[in-house]
Amino acid sequence: MPATKVDDRVVAGQAAYTPLVLKIYDWFVLGFSNRLLWRCPTAALRALYAANVSACHLDVGVGTGYFLDKVRWPAAKPDITLLDLNPNSLDAAATRIGRYAPKALAANVLEPIQAEERFGSVGLCYLLHCLPGSIPEKAVVFDHVLAVMSEDAVLFGATILQGDAPRSRAAQALMNAYNRKGIFSNAQDSFQDLERELNARFGDVKLRRRGAVAIFEARRRQGPRGKRSSTTG
Ligand SMILES: C[S@@+](CC[C@H](N)C(=O)[O-])C[C@H]1O[C@@H](n2cnc3c(N)ncnc32)[C@H](O)[C@@H]1O
């Protein structure tokens, strides 16, 4: 845990990831929920990692380390840093990808990131919906990762939305239950807010929906024809 006191709502957003929950996480979230509830197959998120990881990668909100384990890295010895507030997640992911000797940072991403390195890629997969507040409030995370991104770096990730995101009754019921417990805090999260906050900070933003999930890729630099933003809402 970080030295500074962490807000109770922030604690709730990471407290669910006990060793037991992490044992069933891949099966329940990445297997069952992604396909049948959120309607965003895990294959789409694996493709997102495959398209974007660099040889110097920061992953924020690491869970079990599933994507870091499965992706093909562009270097034999990628330099990987794991950042998470929950020591169980850090341990699980660090053990799973121990072959790459990752570094681990126990920290709250709502605070500035204490890292000397400048990363070529930053992954934020299924993190934002765990953080309290509205998207404009959570967007401070984008400022924190921007500060440790190299000039050409890419930020990529995915988050489960409410707003007008399509959801079955079962999906809505589970999302409501998670929101009541503070595991999710996405009651106010909309595609439009996410689009606005990314475009306010990045010159090149790609954002699309897959079921109830928004998938994003963002680069600091503008493309050759000026500001590029592609949205598939
Ligand atoms: C839903 S899991 C996502 C795991 C993985 N990225 C995936 O997509 O399968 C969310 C992770 O974010 C972490 N987390 C939640 N709030 C955090 C915070 N404020 N700062 C850093 N990590 C946080 C949790 O501990 C957990 O490991």
The ligand as an ORCA input file, in Angstrom:
! r2SCAN-3c Opt
* xyz 0 1
  C     -10.780     -5.584    -13.043
  S      -9.093     -5.780    -12.585
  C      -8.334     -5.678    -14.208
  C      -7.240     -6.695    -14.403
  C      -6.632     -6.777    -15.782
  N      -6.088     -5.511    -16.256
  C      -7.632     -7.309    -16.771
  O      -8.040     -6.566    -17.664
  O      -8.013     -8.473    -16.675
  C      -8.702     -4.177    -11.907
  C      -7.329     -4.076    -11.279
  O      -7.106     -2.681    -10.968
  C      -6.558     -2.583     -9.672
  N      -6.915     -1.268     -9.107
  C      -8.138     -0.837     -8.706
  N      -8.072      0.432     -8.264
  C      -6.784      0.833     -8.390
  C      -6.102      2.050     -8.105
  N      -6.729      3.112     -7.580
  N      -4.769      2.145     -8.391
  C      -4.120      1.066     -8.918
  N      -4.712     -0.126     -9.197
  C      -6.036     -0.241     -8.938
  C      -7.150     -3.766     -8.902
  O      -6.390     -4.110     -7.778
  C      -7.143     -4.861     -9.989
  O      -5.916     -5.548    -10.009
*
